Amino acid sequence: MTSGECCACAHCHRRDFAHPQGRQRGFGYLMVLFALAAMGILLASAGEVWRTSGLREKEAQLLFVGHQFRLALASYRDRSPEGTPKTPATLEDLLQDKRFPTPVPHLRRLWHDPMTNSTDWVLVKPGGRITGIHTRHSGEPLRNAHEPRDTTLGGTRSYSQWVFEATPATAAPVAAPVDNNNTATGASP
């Protein structure tokens, strides 16, 4: 063999065919490209699952924090002395209610909004006093069904529509007539 010839095969002497080893190297390169593409698709789908999981966790945290504010607003209302407003003017009033000789905490701490990671809540203030809160985040919720305490949140199209307000004050239970004769009501003795 001379230095200009690679081998004595028929493929090398024809100009329209590549060397068999060259075709093998191209096939291996193509397989590596397909493997990389498949790994990219798998990683993209795993990233989507991870993002959805994180969003579900933030939703659960928002529902928990919203319920804490709901309880604090109800406590402020239910413990209000006669002649004082039933709703707070600021969120700090929930942390230390100074309407009493000893300040009363209705909320343990000022919770962060898990959707925006700040304490900058949107306050629902008809008449200048806080009756509820909601997040500034306008994303679409994943959750459609809620626990009984959160049924008012169903059917909303954005997290900013999840308004957390104090539950309505329950009326005092009506006293049922007591039958001290140990007989069924309406039965003759």
N, C-alpha and C positions, 0 to 999 in steps of 0.2 A: 504494500500500500504506500502510496506517496503521501506527502504532507497535505495535499489539497483534497484528498479523498477521505471519506469517513469510513466507508466499508464497501463491500462488493454487492450489497443488496440492490434489488431492483428499485426500491423506493428512493434511494439516494440519487439515482441517475435520472429520475423523472422530475421535472421541475414543478409539476402541479401537486405533488404530495410532500408532506413534511416527514421528517424522520419519525419512526414509531415511538422513540423515547420522548420526543417533543410533544407528541399527542398525549402521552401519559402525564407529563408534567402539567399540561393545561387542564387535564381532567382533575388532577389533585387540587389545583388552585381553585377550580370551580366548586369542588366539594367543600373546601375551606370557606369560600364565600357563602355557600348555602348554610353551612353550620353557623357562621357568624350572624346571618340574617335570622335564623331560627332562634338563636340565643337572644338577639335583640327583641324579637317579638315576645318571647317568654319574659324578659325583664320588663318590657313595657306593660304587659298584663299584670305582673307582680306589683309594679308601681301603682297601677290603678287600684288594685285590691288594697294596698297599703294606704293610699289616699282616702279611699272610701271608709276603711276601718278607722282612720284618724278622725274623719268627719263624724262618724257615728259616736265616737268617744266624746267629741266636743258637743254634740247634740245632747248626750246624756248629762254632761256636766252643766250645760245651759239649763236643762230642765231641773237639775238639782239646785243650782244657784237661784233660778227663778222661784222655785218653791220656798227657798229660805227667805227671799224678799217678800213673798206672799204671806208667809207666817209672821214676819216682822211687822208688816203693815196691819195685819189683823190684830196682833198683840198691841200695837200702838193704839188702834181704834178701841179695842175692848178694855184697855186699862186707862183710858182717858178720864181724868177727873171731870166732874160736872163743870160746865162753863168754859171748857178748853176745846180747841180744835181736835177733831177726831182723826185728822191726817197730818203727817209731818210736812214742814216747809222745805227741809233739805234731807239728804240721805244721812247726814251727820246726826240729825235728830233721832234716827233709828239706832245709832250707836250709843248715844247718851241722851236720854229723854230728860231734860232739865225741868220738866213741869212738876217734878216731885222734889222733896227736900234732899233726898239722896238720888242722884241720877240713875235711871233705870235703862239697862241695855235691852233693846228689842232684837238687835242683830249683833252677832258675835264680832263680825268684822265686815268691812266694805269689800265685797267679793269682786274679783275681776270677771269681766265678760270673757268667757272662753273663746268666743268667735273673733273678737278683736284684740284680746289680751290687754285690755285696759279697764279702768274703772269709770270710763266715760259712757255711762248708760243714758239712754233717752228716757226722760222722765215724763210720765203722763200727769199733767198738772192742770186739770180744769179748776178754775177758781184760784189758781196760784198755789195750790197745795198738792202734794204727791199722792196719787191714788194707784199708780202702777208704774212699771218700768218695762223697757224692752231693749234689745240689742240694736246697734246701728248696722249690723251686717245684713246685707240684702240677698244673700245666696238662697237658693231653693233647698228646702229641707228634704232629707231622705225619708224621714219618718212621717207616716200618714196616720197611723193608729197610736193612740196615747192612753195612758193610765186614766182611770176615772177622774182624778184630780186635775188632769190636763185636757179634758174633753173640749174645752173652749178653743184649744189650739188646732184642732182638726180642721182640714179644709183650707189651710193657709198656704200661700204660694211663696212666702219668704220668711226668713227668720225674724225680720223686723216686725212681722205681724204677730209674733208670739208675745203677747202682752201678759205680764204677770201682775195681777191685781189681788188685793185681799179678797178672800172668799166672803160672800155676804154673811152678815151676822145672823146666827140662827135664832129663831124665836124661842122663847122659853117654852118648855114642854107643857102641854095642856094636861092638867091633872085628871086622871081617869077616875071615875066613881069607884069607891072602894066598897066591897060587899063583905061586911064582917061576920056574916052568918054562915060562912063556908058553904054557900050554895051557889049554883050557877046563876048568873044574872038572868032574870026573867023566869026562873023556875019557882014554883010555889013550894013553901016549906012543908 
